[in-house]
Amino acid sequence: MLADPISFPGRILFLTEDPVGISRQLQGEDLDSANTGPLRDQISTDEITPAFICYHYDERLGDFPYLGLKCGDTLPVKEGAVRAGGFSVSVAGKRRGKGSSREASPFAEWCAGIRLVIADSFERIYRQNCQNLGLLTSTDFGLLARIRRGEAIPLTEFTAGLDPVTTEIVRRGGLFAYNAARLTGEVAPPLPSCGQRPMTYAEKLLARHAMVDAAASRVGLAAVAPGDGLFVQADWRFSHEYVTPMAARFLEQALGPNVALRDPASILAFRDHLTFLGYSMVPEHRAMGLLDVAQSLKPAQEAFCAKHGIRLHGELASDLDSGSGSEGICHVLMTDRYVLPGQLVVGTDSHTPHAGALGALAFGVGTTDIANAWVTGDVRVTVPPTLRVRLNGRLRAGVSAKDLVLYLLAQPLIREGGAIGHVIEYMGEGLLDLNTDERATLTNMAAEIGGFTGLVAPDLETLSFIKEQRGLDLVLEPWMRGDEGAAYAQTLDLDCPALGPMLARPGDPGNGLALADLREDTPIDIAYLGSCTGGKREDLRRAYEVLRPAAQAGRRIPEGVQFFVQCGSEDIRRHATEQGWIAAFEAVGAVVLGSSCGACINAGPGVSTRPNQVTISAINRNFPGRSGPGQMWLASPATVAASALAGRIVGAQP
């Protein structure tokens, strides 16, 4: 149990927009909370722990929190500075912890001595990871003066407003301690008692998977409501090489080396993030020994999977000396091969909602969550509210799901964090223009919205996709949609016929701009068509339609422009080859790579190497440093292809 009340004897670190202010604090000066200047909003986990830091998965992470924190054009935090500064409290602005679900971020803060993080608002996965680790969170800035006076703070001030399950996890200092008590019967999660009520589709999925009796593996409740805390049984649990070794380490530390996993046949692992890392690792990172550290993740994951009988979708041979492809990106393979409508899926990546396109409830979890889920088969959830997004009318020709979601991300409600922790459920006539690959772009990028997950109720398109990909004949069940009269937290109506191609300016996926409103001529250095969001069959088909006339006419991309194509899986690459798409990409001068997350995670061809380079990319996020030091614009696959051919940002010709 945590001490109650709790004292915070260390210093307070304000993460401000002013790099000088941060440097002064790291040099030993304490700032007055009334005169700190504006706090940094929307600090991503890419900034708390850049991808290259996450090759470490032990206490060494404590040397690196905030290493990627960008204040203006400056990165003021250096290795070891936070730990050496003696800080116990870290303070920021809105939407702290957005982006990746990497638990390495709060774990790095914990290892550096931080015991409390305060912010105006938190992203859902980041805050849950903090709770799982025993790192306290609060939105009460009034605590700062009390902590400065040396006052001990009652634990109830950190549990106010939390559901009973989460409250008990916080009280016990983390999820491992809570589950140890749960598995011995010392504590039993109270079951929701909201009574029968009309439910959204997401609420139905949670109710059907709610754990009623863990010992008897009994699941299913009549109803749940937003705010209910419960454990839900997962049909699939998966992790990738960034997380599997850390989760295995946490698990063995907590439960010993001989712990048995629950139903290993429903656990999957993927080597998909770092297979091309040798291509892009910069010399200073090599000099730090990080390539060796990163390469150690592969055998650690392989050993864990072999020990427990877990299927591992691994690395493939390649003709590039510095990297190789993988069987496929986890989200893509989960959707193409495994997940079915009505299932519940958890994975160690914020883009796990990709499979929501199939009518499954798929959401990202952190390292501690997945480690516990390996043993218990379930994960804890606070039932989220649902934001209904109605796609009214039909999309214009040439407008894609990527354009739609970039438009959505630019809306004030989303920019201001109004959808944090919500299910983003898409419905309406506009879905008729979007096949399953396109719908997966919408649900995948619920992560950028800050949502709990993205979801589309299954329909005839869903059945057609599963029949085509797997040869399965499924039937839609009557329960697989929201009830009449179900309560939605909010509704956003989008006028589909009014939407055109979109961009997101560098720095944040929410920096949306209609392509038609781009006034400056913007030459590019790199065009990247790939990732789980931009490397699906439909993405490649749309890019091919743009490039086909040029390929047939013998035109090539301009000199000085690099164009990379990276499929979401080897299944997709084979399909693209059979369709003639790959030949067309190569004919215009594209470099076609083996399947991998690659440049999206700053690990492969397509990353920038200089701050003045400009990239246009089909990936899902463009936070500072996400894919190199350059300036990254986000766009649809068709816009990326047209821009590659033009050497500057342009739209595809209708």
Order of alpha helices (4+ residues) and beta strands (2+ residues): beta-alpha-alpha-alpha-beta-alpha-beta-alpha-beta-alpha-alpha-alpha-alpha-alpha-beta-beta-beta-beta-alpha-beta-alpha-alpha-alpha-alpha-beta-alpha-beta-beta-alpha-beta-beta-alpha-alpha-beta-alpha-alpha-beta-alpha-beta-beta-beta-beta-alpha-alpha-beta-alpha-alpha-beta-beta-beta-alpha
